[in-house]
């Protein structure tokens, strides 16, 4: 539950209320992660309170409704330390829609595969250009810069994957195209005409 632990990390310095935590999270990780839904954040806080990792107290305000203030507990700090000092292990394999698109393109033949690979290459190059701009804009924010560097490295690796896909899947797409039965437009219409039709009521 990485977002739960990120909230614990944000609470190590001082207690915060919900909207402060949302703003601090988005400032800390920068644009690559995306915004944090406030409703989801309050669900996380509710769970952390239930598990004893965070305590909640009410702060009275004269000109607006009272607000909840969340404070890290000793159990929460111990949980954060255990999580933050152990290696991350990937679980569940790699799930990327690109692999499913490659499956579809191979089934359609070499031209479809080449079209997908070139289109995806241009998309990745455009992403790299945008990431380079973000990297310059956040050069003075170390944590954000590291996250952007990770996105750059990942996108460069994806570009390399496209070369591998062209090399290894090209022959497969050609072979599958050769094995596919030929279907001319007129043949497809004939098939449709021969299909059983329901009886009129």
ChimeraX attribute file (.defattr): number of C-alpha atoms within 10 A of each C-alpha:
attribute: neighborCount
match mode: 1-to-1
recipient: residues
	/A:1	7
	/A:2	9
	/A:3	13
	/A:4	16
	/A:5	20
	/A:6	14
	/A:7	21
	/A:8	24
	/A:9	17
	/A:10	18
	/A:11	20
	/A:12	15
	/A:13	10
	/A:14	9
	/A:15	17
	/A:16	19
	/A:17	19
	/A:18	17
	/A:19	12
	/A:20	12
	/A:21	20
	/A:22	20
	/A:23	13
	/A:24	15
	/A:25	20
	/A:26	16
	/A:27	14
	/A:28	15
	/A:29	19
	/A:30	19
	/A:31	14
	/A:32	15
	/A:33	14
	/A:34	10
	/A:35	14
	/A:36	14
	/A:37	9
	/A:38	14
	/A:39	10
	/A:40	11
	/A:41	18
	/A:42	15
	/A:43	12
	/A:44	17
	/A:45	22
	/A:46	15
	/A:47	14
	/A:48	22
	/A:49	18
	/A:50	11
	/A:51	12
	/A:52	13
	/A:53	22
	/A:54	24
	/A:55	19
	/A:56	17
	/A:57	12
	/A:58	11
	/A:59	12
	/A:60	11
	/A:61	9
	/A:62	7
	/A:63	6
	/A:64	7
	/A:65	9
	/A:66	11
	/A:67	13
	/A:68	15
	/A:69	16
	/A:70	23
	/A:71	21
	/A:72	25
	/A:73	18
	/A:74	12
	/A:75	13
	/A:76	23
	/A:77	18
	/A:78	12
	/A:79	14
	/A:80	20
	/A:81	14
	/A:82	10
	/A:83	14
	/A:84	14
	/A:85	8
	/A:86	8
	/A:87	7
	/A:88	8
	/A:89	6
	/A:90	7
	/A:91	6
	/A:92	6
	/A:93	6
	/A:94	8
	/A:95	8
	/A:96	8
	/A:97	9
	/A:98	14
	/A:99	12
	/A:100	11
	/A:101	14
	/A:102	20
	/A:103	14
	/A:104	15
	/A:105	20
	/A:106	24
	/A:107	18
	/A:108	16
	/A:109	21
	/A:110	21
	/A:111	15
	/A:112	15
	/A:113	24
	/A:114	18
	/A:115	12
	/A:116	18
	/A:117	22
	/A:118	13
	/A:119	11
	/A:120	16
	/A:121	18
	/A:122	12
	/A:123	13
	/A:124	17
	/A:125	14
	/A:126	11
	/A:127	15
	/A:128	18
	/A:129	12
	/A:130	12
	/A:131	18
	/A:132	13
	/A:133	10
	/A:134	18
	/A:135	19
	/A:136	10
	/A:137	11
	/A:138	16
	/A:139	13
	/A:140	10
	/A:141	14
	/A:142	12
	/A:143	15
	/A:144	22
	/A:145	20
	/A:146	15
	/A:147	17
	/A:148	23
	/A:149	16
	/A:150	13
	/A:151	17
	/A:152	20
	/A:153	13
	/A:154	13
	/A:155	18
	/A:156	15
	/A:157	11
	/A:158	16
	/A:159	18
	/A:160	12
	/A:161	14
	/A:162	18
	/A:163	13
	/A:164	12
	/A:165	15
	/A:166	18
	/A:167	11
	/A:168	11
	/A:169	20
	/A:170	17
	/A:171	14
	/A:172	16
	/A:173	25
	/A:174	17
	/A:175	15
	/A:176	15
	/A:177	17
	/A:178	11
	/A:179	9
	/A:180	11
	/A:181	8
	/A:182	9
	/A:183	9
	/A:184	9
	/A:185	9
	/A:186	9
	/A:187	11
	/A:188	10
	/A:189	11
	/A:190	11
	/A:191	10
	/A:192	11
	/A:193	10
	/A:194	8
	/A:195	8
	/A:196	7
	/A:197	8
	/A:198	6
	/A:199	5
	/A:200	4
	/A:201	3
